[in-house]
Amino acid sequence: MAAAEPARPRRSRPRPTEDSGEETGAAPRRAPARRPRPGVPDAAAAMRSAAGQLAQLLGRTPDSVTSLKPTADGWEAQVEVVELERIPDTTSVMASYKVALDPEGALVSYERTRRYNRGMIDRPT
């Protein structure tokens, strides 16, 4: 017979104090949703833009976009590209490119940061 698991303590919200200004039972306030500025692409558009423009420059179709983040100057993406197809697929040579986009989604710069075989897995550091 298996031993019973010990009971876990329940988490409870701290009760508001009179001088904290909180009301009992009031719904928590949420920050207003950020609306995209005119001319500035959303994340999905920036992702498509990074992959599409890099494909035009390299003449190779990107395999995936592995990261995308907004920056003060626009967007930064990490794009994976098959540089050399081999059989079996796991031996194909891949490259990872860092792509910088301006606030409107136009490619500003790109840099190859890594080459590896498709079958390689990341090792913990």
LOZAFI-199643 format. One line per field, with one value per residue: x, y, z of N, C-alpha, C in turn. Coordinates in steps of 0.1 Angstrom, whole numbers, plus 2048, in hexadecimal, padded with zeros to 3 digits. Layout:
% residues N
n_X X,...
n_Y Y,...
n_Z Z,...
ca_X X,...
ca_Y Y,...
ca_Z Z,...
c_X X,...
c_Y Y,...
c_Z Z,...
END
This chain:
% residues 125
n_X 808,805,815,803,802,811,7FD,7FA,801,7E8,7E9,7E4,7D5,7E3,7D2,7C1,7CB,7BD,7C9,7D5,7C7,7BB,79E,788,780,782,788,7A8,7BD,7C5,7E0,7DD,7D8,7F2,7F2,7FB,812,80C,819,82B,835,823,82C,829,829,843,852,84D,856,872,87A,873,881,89C,89D,89C,8B5,8C8,8C0,8B6,89D,890,890,885,879,889,88A,87C,87C,872,884,894,89A,889,884,892,89D,8A2,8AC,8A9,8BA,8BD,8DB,8EA,8DD,8DB,8DC,8D6,8BC,8C3,8DD,8E0,8ED,8E8,8E2,8E2,8D4,8D6,8C0,8B9,89E,88F,878,863,864,876,894,8B2,8CB,8DE,8ED,901,901,906,90F,904,8FC,8DD,8D3,8DF,8DC,8D5,8EC,8EB,8F7
n_Y 7F4,816,832,84D,86E,88B,8A6,8C4,8E6,8FF,91A,93B,95B,979,98B,9AA,9C8,9E2,9FB,9F7,9FC,9EA,9D9,9C1,9A4,9B0,9B0,9A7,9C0,9C4,9CA,9E1,9D5,9D5,9E8,9E4,9FA,A11,A06,9F6,9D5,9B8,99C,984,98E,999,982,974,987,988,96D,96C,981,97A,962,96C,979,964,950,938,925,92C,916,918,930,937,948,967,989,9A8,9C7,9E5,9F1,9E5,9C5,9A5,987,963,94E,92F,91D,906,8FE,8EB,8D0,8AE,88A,872,888,891,897,8AE,8CF,8EA,90C,928,947,969,982,9A3,9BA,9D9,9F2,9F1,9D8,9D3,9C3,9C8,9BF,9A0,982,966,94F,936,914,8F3,8D0,8C3,8AE,8B1,8B7,8CF,8D3,8D2,8EF
n_Z 800,7F8,807,817,809,818,824,812,81A,816,7FF,807,801,80D,826,821,831,845,840,827,811,801,7F4,801,7EF,7D6,7B4,7A6,797,775,75F,744,723,70C,6EF,6CD,6BE,6A3,684,690,691,69E,6B4,6A4,68A,689,68C,675,663,669,662,647,63B,640,632,618,616,61B,60A,612,621,641,65D,676,68F,6AC,6C1,6CC,6D3,6E0,6DC,6E6,6CE,6BB,6B0,6B9,6AD,6AC,694,684,66B,650,645,636,626,62F,62D,645,651,66A,66A,65C,657,66C,672,688,689,694,693,68D,68E,684,694,682,677,663,657,667,66F,66D,67B,67B,695,69D,693,68D,68F,685,694,6AD,6D0,6E9,703,727,739
ca_X 800,80D,813,7FC,80B,80E,7F5,802,7FA,7E2,7EE,7D9,7D8,7E3,7C6,7C4,7CA,7B5,7D0,7DB,7BE,7B5,791,786,778,783,790,7B5,7BE,7CF,7E6,7D6,7DE,7FA,7EE,807,813,80A,825,834,82F,821,836,827,82E,851,858,84C,85F,880,87D,872,88C,8A8,89C,8A0,8C3,8D0,8BC,8B2,891,892,88A,87D,87D,889,887,878,87A,872,88F,892,89B,881,883,89E,898,8AC,8A6,8B1,8BA,8C4,8E6,8EE,8D5,8E2,8D4,8C9,8B9,8C9,8EB,8E0,8F4,8DF,8E8,8D9,8D6,8D0,8BA,8B3,894,88C,86B,859,865,880,8A0,8BD,8D7,8DD,8FA,901,906,909,90C,903,8F5,8CF,8D1,8E5,8D3,8DC,8F0,8EA,903
ca_Y 800,822,83C,859,87A,895,8B1,8D0,8F1,907,928,945,969,981,993,9B8,9D0,9EE,A07,9F4,A02,9DF,9D5,9B2,99F,9B8,9A9,9AD,9C9,9C0,9D5,9E2,9CE,9DE,9E8,9E6,A08,A10,A03,9EC,9C7,9B0,991,97B,994,99B,975,971,990,983,961,96F,98A,972,959,973,97C,958,947,92C,926,92A,90B,91D,93C,931,952,974,991,9B6,9CE,9F4,9F5,9DD,9B7,99D,979,959,946,923,91B,8FA,903,8E0,8C5,8A2,87F,875,896,895,89B,8BB,8DA,8F5,919,930,955,973,98C,9B0,9C2,9E7,9F2,9EE,9CA,9D1,9BD,9D2,9B7,992,97D,957,94E,928,90A,8E7,8C5,8C2,8A3,8B5,8BC,8D8,8CD,8DC,8F6
ca_Z 800,7F7,813,813,807,822,81F,80F,81F,80B,7FE,809,7FE,819,828,820,83D,843,83A,81A,806,7F9,7F8,801,7E4,7CA,7A9,7A4,78B,76B,757,737,718,703,6E1,6C5,6B8,694,67D,697,690,6AA,6B4,699,67E,68A,68A,666,65C,66B,65B,639,636,641,627,60C,616,61B,5FF,618,629,64F,663,682,697,6B9,6CB,6C7,6DF,6DD,6E2,6E5,6C0,6B3,6B4,6B7,6AB,6AA,689,681,65D,64B,63C,62D,628,62E,630,64A,655,677,667,655,65E,66F,677,690,686,69D,689,693,686,689,699,677,672,658,65C,669,66E,671,67E,67E,6A2,6A1,689,694,688,689,69F,6BA,6DA,6F2,710,732,73C
c_X 809,80A,80C,805,807,806,7FD,7FA,7F4,7E8,7E2,7DE,7D9,7D7,7C9,7C2,7C2,7BC,7D7,7D3,7B8,7A7,790,77C,779,78C,79E,7B6,7C8,7D4,7DF,7DE,7E6,7F5,7FA,806,811,818,82E,82D,82D,82C,835,82C,83D,858,858,855,86E,883,87D,87D,89A,8A9,8A0,8AF,8CC,8CC,8B9,8A6,894,88A,880,882,87D,888,884,876,87A,87E,88C,892,892,87F,890,899,8A4,8A5,8AF,8AF,8C2,8CE,8EA,8E6,8DD,8D8,8DC,8C8,8C0,8D7,8EC,8E6,8EA,8E7,8DD,8DE,8CF,8CD,8B5,8AA,892,87D,860,85A,86F,88D,8AB,8CA,8D5,8EC,8F8,908,90B,907,90C,8FB,8E7,8CD,8D7,8DB,8DC,8E0,8EF,8F7,906
c_Y 80C,82B,848,865,884,8A0,8BD,8DC,8F9,915,931,953,970,98A,9A2,9BF,9DC,9FA,A03,9F9,9F7,9DD,9C6,9AE,9A6,9AF,9AF,9B5,9C3,9CC,9D5,9DB,9D8,9DD,9EB,9F4,A07,A0E,9F9,9DE,9C1,9A4,988,981,996,98D,972,97A,98C,977,964,977,982,968,960,976,96F,94F,939,92E,923,91E,90F,92A,937,93B,95F,97D,9A0,9BD,9DD,9F9,9ED,9CF,9B0,98E,970,94F,93B,920,90E,8FF,8F8,8D4,8B8,897,876,884,89A,899,8A8,8C6,8E5,901,921,93F,95E,97E,997,9B7,9CF,9E7,9EF,9E0,9C8,9CC,9C7,9CA,9A8,98D,96E,955,940,91F,8FC,8DC,8C5,8B9,8A7,8BA,8C5,8D1,8D7,8E2,8F6
c_Z 800,803,80E,812,813,81C,81D,815,814,80B,800,806,80B,81A,827,82E,83A,83D,82D,80F,7FE,7FE,7F8,7F6,7D7,7C0,7A8,797,782,763,749,72C,70F,6F5,6D9,6BF,6A9,68E,683,696,69D,6A9,6A8,68C,67E,688,67B,65E,65D,663,64C,633,636,636,61A,60B,615,60F,605,621,638,654,66E,687,6A5,6C4,6C5,6D3,6DA,6E3,6E1,6D7,6B6,6B8,6B2,6B7,6A9,6A0,686,672,65A,641,632,630,626,631,639,64F,661,675,65F,65D,65F,673,67E,68D,690,693,691,68A,68C,68E,68F,672,667,65E,65C,668,671,673,681,68B,6A5,695,691,68B,68D,694,6AC,6C4,6E3,6FF,71B,735,74B
END
